[in-house]
């Protein structure tokens, strides 16, 4: 059985995250938004709140858990990227939140952990 590449695992993890967010009543409005400062995996609306979502997917814990891999510096960068994304939009949001969805896949199915307001 061929192993799944890291890129394929990451893409599959993002698909699982999008499906999960939609089941939670959020509306995904952008994906893989990039600028010269970095990338936002998922941008969603949760009522009047803009939600910037970092998705981390792991198939082993050899380098720590998926959640542990999101550093305070990464969260700060996501907040800055959210501000940059907002400058490209005509609408506004009452609040901005940074969430992390950590996915771990060891034996088929994904285990998902959603941390709202990670910073």
N, C-alpha and C positions, 0 to 999 in steps of 0.2 A: 504494500500500500504506500503510495507516494505521500510524502509529508507536505503539508500546506505551507507555501512560502509566507514570509513575514508580511509582505504586501497584501497577499490574498487574505491572510488572517485579519489584518487591519481593516480591509474593505468589508469583510464579512462582519466584523465587530461593529463597524459604523452602521451597517444595515440593521443589525439587531438593535442598536441604540436608537435609530430613527423609529423603528417599529414600536419600541418601548415608549419613547416620548409621546408618540401619537396616541398610544393607548392610555397615557396619563393626561390626555386632553390638550397637549401642546401642539402648536402648529409649526412645523419646520419650514423656515422661510429661506434658508440658504445653507449650502454645504460646501466644505473645502474652499472657503473664501481665503484668498491669498493677497498679500501685499509684500512689499520689500522687507517688512519687519517680521513676517511670519504667517502662520495659517490658523484659521479657526475651523475646527472639524464640523461643527453643527451650530447653526444660529436658529433659535426658535422663539416663538411667542408663548408666554404663559400668562394669559389675560393681558394686563397692561405692562407686563414685565418682559424685557428683552433677556433671553437666556443664551449665554455663550457656553457651549458644551465642549469639553475636552474628552475625547474617547481614548481610553488606553485598553489594549487587548493583549493578553498574554496566554501562552500555551504551557508555560512552566514558571516556576518561581526562582529559577537559577540567578536572576538579577533582581529579585524582590518581587513583591506583588504588584499588580497593575496599579492599584491605588498609591502605593509607596513611590511609584515612578514619577508622580506628578509633584514637582518641587514647588516651594513657595515662589521661586523666581519664574517658573512657568505660569503660575496663576497670575502673577503680576503682569507678565507679558500678555496674557489673555485679556486682562482688563484694559490694557493699553490698546490692544487690537480691536476690542469692542468699541472704544472711543473712535478709532480710525474708521471702522465700518460704519458707525453712526454718521460720520461726516459725509458718507456717500448716499445717505438716505434722505428722503424728503419728510418722512414722518418721525415722530418722537415717541419715546416710551417713558412711563412714569419712573421706572427703576430698571437697573441692569443687574443681572446676577450671573455669576460664573459657577457652573456645575461641572462635576466630573462623573463620567460613567466609566466604571472599571469592570472589564469583562475578563473572566478567566475560563479557559477551555482546556480541560485536561483529559476528558474521556467522552468527547462528543458534544454534549450540550454546553451552553455558556452559563456560567454563574454571573449574575449582574448585580453590581452595587452602584446605587445612584446617590451621590453626595450633593445635595442642594446647597448653594451658597458656600462653595468651598473656600472662599476668602471673604 
